Structures are given as structure tokens and as C-alpha cells.
Amino acid sequence: MASSTTLLALDVGEKRIGVAIAQSNIRIAIAYDTLLVDGSELEQITRIVNQEKVSTIIVGYPRNQSGETTQQTKSVEAFAKKIESIGKEVIFQDESLTSVKAEEIVRSRGKPYQKGDIDALAASLILQDYLEQQYGRI
């Protein structure tokens, strides 16, 4: 049996960071949490990384619909540099339309939800895309 690694995905926004987690051998991304961007986010991510024994951090990489970088791309790149201080591998994964898709999914449930629910689900979609590209579909 191949060894499993724990992967953490981040959907980095200006106000919140969606967090998802998965095991490489199971290949199912799970929405984990939503962190507020309040100055303690690096500390919170470090705590999650240590608690869950994360080996790789996947960061959603935003671009516009033409595939070009945006101001948000630059913000995410700067945040990823800070995350590197945790000492884990940081990999960018395209996040095109994941927030839109996440909102559609949450709305389709017909239950009350908060913006943080969308962010965490978007992170899980980013991570699921990464898992399928790296390990294939289940």
C-alpha cells in the first residue's frame, strides 16, 4: 500500500480564507474551515498544518477569464510567500470559477448558509482538482 500524505488547500480572499483537507490515498477533498483575514491567519494555518500533519499546501491561483493575472493574483502570490515560512511545500492550483461553482452547490442545498461555507467549499474544489490531476479520478 502506498504511503499517504495530508494535503491542505487554501482559497485565499481579502476577508476570508477557505480551508480544505485531503489524504492523497483517499483522494476526497473535505471542506475543513474558514479563517478570517485578521492578522492571525498565518498562525492559524500553521496550527492546522501541525495538528493535521500536513505535508503539502495547495493554494488556489486566481486569474481572470482570459487566463491573465490580476491584482488578486499578486495578493495570493505574496501570501503564498508568507506560507512558505511554515516549511511545507506550497503548490499553486488554478481556481477558475471554483467560488462560483461552490456558491451554486451551496444554494442548491436549499438551506441557510454563510459566505464562509462557500469559501471552504471552494477550497475543497481546488483541492479536488489538484488530487484528480496528480493522482487521477477515484
C-alpha positions in Angstrom: 0.0 0.0 0.0 1.4 3.4 -1.0 2.0 5.9 1.8 -0.4 8.7 2.2 0.3 12.3 2.6 -2.0 15.0 4.0 -2.8 17.9 1.7 -4.2 21.3 2.8 -5.8 23.7 0.3 -6.4 27.4 0.7 -8.8 29.6 -1.1 -7.3 33.0 -0.2 -9.6 36.0 -0.2 -9.4 39.5 1.1 -11.7 38.8 4.1 -11.7 35.1 4.5 -9.5 32.0 3.6 -11.3 28.8 2.8 -9.5 25.7 4.0 -9.9 22.1 2.8 -8.0 18.9 3.6 -7.5 15.5 2.0 -5.4 12.4 2.2 -3.5 11.5 -1.0 -4.5 7.9 -0.8 -8.3 8.6 -0.3 -8.4 11.5 -2.8 -11.5 13.1 -1.5 -11.2 16.8 -0.5 -13.2 17.9 2.5 -14.1 21.4 3.4 -12.3 22.0 6.7 -12.7 25.5 8.0 -12.9 29.2 7.1 -10.4 31.6 8.6 -10.9 35.3 8.9 -8.2 37.5 7.5 -7.4 39.4 10.7 -3.6 39.2 11.0 -3.6 35.8 12.7 -4.2 33.7 9.6 -0.6 32.5 9.2 -0.6 31.4 12.9 -3.9 29.6 12.3 -2.7 27.9 9.2 0.5 26.8 11.0 -1.6 25.3 13.8 -3.7 23.4 11.3 -0.6 22.2 9.4 0.9 20.9 12.7 -2.3 19.4 14.0 -3.2 17.6 10.8 0.4 16.7 9.9 0.1 18.4 6.5 3.0 17.8 4.0 1.8 20.0 1.2 -0.2 23.2 0.9 -2.2 23.8 -2.2 -3.0 27.5 -2.8 -5.8 28.5 -5.2 -4.3 30.6 -8.0 -6.7 33.3 -9.3 -6.7 34.6 -12.9 -9.2 36.4 -15.0 -11.4 34.7 -17.6 -8.7 35.3 -20.2 -6.2 33.5 -18.0 -4.2 36.6 -17.2 -3.0 37.5 -13.7 -4.9 40.1 -11.7 -4.4 42.2 -8.6 -5.8 39.3 -6.6 -3.2 37.0 -8.2 -0.4 39.3 -6.8 -2.0 39.3 -3.3 -2.2 35.5 -3.4 1.4 35.2 -4.5 2.5 37.5 -1.7 0.5 35.4 0.8 2.0 32.2 -0.5 5.5 33.6 0.1 4.5 34.0 3.8 3.1 30.5 3.9 6.5 29.1 2.8 7.8 30.1 6.2 5.8 27.2 7.6 8.4 24.9 5.9 6.0 22.9 3.8 5.8 22.6 0.0 3.5 25.2 -1.4 1.9 24.5 -4.8 -0.4 26.7 -6.9 -3.6 25.2 -8.4 -5.8 27.0 -10.8 -9.0 28.2 -9.0 -11.0 29.3 -12.1 -14.7 29.5 -11.2 -14.4 27.5 -8.0 -16.1 30.1 -5.9 -18.9 30.4 -8.5 -19.3 26.6 -8.5 -19.2 26.4 -4.7 -21.9 29.0 -4.4 -24.1 27.1 -6.9 -23.7 23.9 -4.8 -24.4 25.6 -1.5 -27.5 27.4 -2.9 -28.8 24.2 -4.4 -29.0 22.6 -0.9 -31.8 25.0 -0.1 -30.5 25.6 3.4 -29.2 28.8 5.0 -25.5 29.4 4.5 -22.8 31.9 5.2 -20.1 33.3 2.9 -17.6 31.2 4.8 -19.4 28.0 3.7 -18.7 29.0 0.1 -15.0 29.7 0.8 -14.4 26.4 2.5 -16.2 24.5 -0.3 -14.3 26.5 -2.9 -11.1 25.3 -1.2 -12.3 21.7 -1.4 -13.0 22.1 -5.1 -9.5 23.5 -5.7 -8.0 20.5 -3.8 -10.2 18.0 -5.6 -9.0 19.4 -8.9 -5.4 19.0 -7.7 -6.0 15.5 -6.5 -7.5 14.4 -9.8 -4.7 16.0 -11.8 -2.0 14.4 -9.6 -3.5 11.0 -8.7 -6.3 10.5 -11.2 -10.0 10.2 -10.6 -11.3 7.8 -8.0 
